[in-house]
Amino acid sequence: MLNEFKKFILRGNVVELAVGVVIGSAFNNVVQGLVRDFITPAIAAIGGTSRFADAHFTLRNSQFMYGDLLNTVISFLLVAAVVFFFVVQPINKLSAFAIRNRDTAEETTTKCPYCLSEVPKEATRCKFCTSKLSVKKKG
């Protein structure tokens, strides 16, 4: 059982996933620090408050901390933008490039006229209904 666990842990996708989670977590911490220490203090300076994360309004003796919520929303939007522009868009462009360059060779299968199943073009009998097929000669 220990050997199976060792094989599982050392499998390529598990290691890649672990690295991705660690890097993603570190990147998230960097973005949160950027928002908390640079972006929202700039907003607070413009708005005239000392600390934006403490911004709140009171309704019937309950405080609603909208400053901290806004910090979290800005952090999310920055992470989402980075993922979209540096991961999703390049992958989409690579996929479109791969599809565009795909070989457009002629089809290798045809439909059986009797049962409408897909069979190789060179087949003399349908593998599904065993009907005799006419084979077109090349040339």
VMD Tcl script that draws the C-alpha trace (Angstrom):
set ca {
  {0.00 0.00 0.00}
  {2.88 2.36 0.74}
  {4.36 1.76 -2.73}
  {1.03 2.62 -4.37}
  {0.88 5.84 -2.37}
  {4.45 6.65 -3.43}
  {3.53 6.08 -7.11}
  {0.48 8.31 -6.71}
  {2.41 11.15 -5.08}
  {5.22 11.04 -7.62}
  {2.86 10.97 -10.60}
  {3.42 13.96 -12.87}
  {0.00 15.62 -12.65}
  {-0.09 15.46 -8.83}
  {3.26 17.24 -8.58}
  {2.23 19.81 -11.21}
  {-1.05 20.44 -9.38}
  {0.77 20.91 -6.08}
  {3.19 23.38 -7.67}
  {0.26 25.24 -9.24}
  {-1.56 25.52 -5.92}
  {1.54 26.79 -4.13}
  {2.34 29.34 -6.85}
  {-1.31 30.43 -7.01}
  {-1.44 30.90 -3.26}
  {1.77 32.94 -3.27}
  {0.49 35.05 -6.18}
  {-2.79 35.64 -4.33}
  {-0.85 36.87 -1.28}
  {1.15 39.26 -3.47}
  {-2.03 40.66 -5.04}
  {-3.72 41.05 -1.65}
  {-0.66 42.91 -0.35}
  {-0.64 45.15 -3.42}
  {-4.32 46.00 -2.99}
  {-4.11 46.40 0.80}
  {-0.86 48.41 0.86}
  {-0.95 50.45 -2.36}
  {-4.25 50.57 -4.22}
  {-6.79 51.09 -1.44}
  {-4.57 53.55 0.50}
  {-4.46 55.61 -2.70}
  {-8.27 55.45 -2.84}
  {-8.41 56.39 0.87}
  {-6.08 59.36 0.29}
  {-8.34 60.64 -2.46}
  {-11.42 60.06 -0.30}
  {-9.84 61.70 2.75}
  {-9.93 58.69 5.10}
  {-6.95 57.35 7.03}
  {-7.43 53.64 6.36}
  {-9.73 52.34 3.63}
  {-10.10 48.79 5.01}
  {-11.78 50.29 8.10}
  {-14.32 52.26 6.04}
  {-17.83 51.43 7.17}
  {-21.32 52.71 7.57}
  {-23.61 52.19 10.55}
  {-27.23 51.17 10.37}
  {-29.16 50.66 13.64}
  {-25.97 50.11 15.66}
  {-24.56 47.57 13.15}
  {-21.35 48.36 11.29}
  {-21.03 47.33 7.65}
  {-17.34 47.15 6.67}
  {-17.50 47.97 2.96}
  {-13.81 48.94 2.82}
  {-12.57 45.43 3.56}
  {-15.11 43.97 1.12}
  {-13.87 46.35 -1.58}
  {-10.27 45.24 -0.88}
  {-11.32 41.63 -1.45}
  {-13.25 42.47 -4.64}
  {-10.30 44.39 -6.10}
  {-7.95 41.50 -5.25}
  {-10.30 39.04 -6.95}
  {-10.58 41.21 -10.07}
  {-6.79 41.54 -10.32}
  {-6.23 37.78 -9.97}
  {-9.01 37.08 -12.50}
  {-7.51 39.58 -14.97}
  {-4.04 38.04 -14.68}
  {-5.40 34.52 -15.14}
  {-7.48 35.63 -18.14}
  {-4.75 37.60 -19.92}
  {-1.77 35.36 -19.11}
  {-3.38 31.88 -19.07}
  {-6.78 31.73 -20.79}
  {-6.08 33.97 -23.80}
  {-2.73 32.36 -24.70}
  {-4.28 28.89 -24.47}
  {-7.21 30.01 -26.65}
  {-4.80 31.43 -29.24}
  {-2.73 28.23 -29.22}
  {-5.90 26.15 -29.64}
  {-7.09 28.30 -32.55}
  {-3.63 28.07 -34.12}
  {-3.63 24.27 -33.76}
  {-7.10 23.97 -35.29}
  {-6.15 26.26 -38.18}
  {-3.03 24.22 -38.95}
  {-4.77 20.86 -38.66}
  {-4.27 18.67 -41.69}
  {-7.31 18.80 -43.98}
  {-6.67 15.46 -45.66}
  {-9.55 13.67 -47.31}
  {-11.75 11.53 -45.15}
  {-10.70 7.96 -44.46}
  {-14.19 6.63 -43.75}
  {-17.47 6.43 -45.61}
  {-21.02 5.46 -44.67}
  {-22.39 2.04 -45.47}
  {-25.35 2.57 -47.85}
  {-27.30 -0.21 -46.10}
  {-26.91 0.44 -42.37}
  {-25.35 3.97 -42.47}
  {-22.46 2.98 -40.17}
  {-18.98 4.49 -40.56}
  {-16.59 2.08 -42.30}
  {-13.09 2.55 -43.75}
  {-13.08 3.65 -47.40}
  {-11.01 0.63 -48.45}
  {-13.40 -1.88 -46.83}
  {-15.14 -4.38 -49.14}
  {-17.69 -5.41 -46.52}
  {-19.42 -3.45 -43.77}
  {-18.20 -4.59 -40.37}
  {-21.63 -3.94 -38.87}
  {-24.14 -5.41 -41.31}
  {-21.66 -7.46 -43.46}
  {-23.11 -6.06 -46.70}
  {-20.82 -6.10 -49.72}
  {-19.52 -2.60 -50.51}
  {-18.25 -1.22 -53.76}
  {-14.70 0.09 -53.44}
  {-13.73 3.12 -55.53}
  {-10.32 2.68 -57.11}
  {-7.74 5.40 -56.62}
  {-6.35 7.08 -59.68}
}
mol new
graphics top color blue
foreach p $ca { graphics top sphere $p radius 0.5 }
foreach p [lrange $ca 0 end-1] q [lrange $ca 1 end] { graphics top cylinder $p $q radius 0.2 }
display resetview
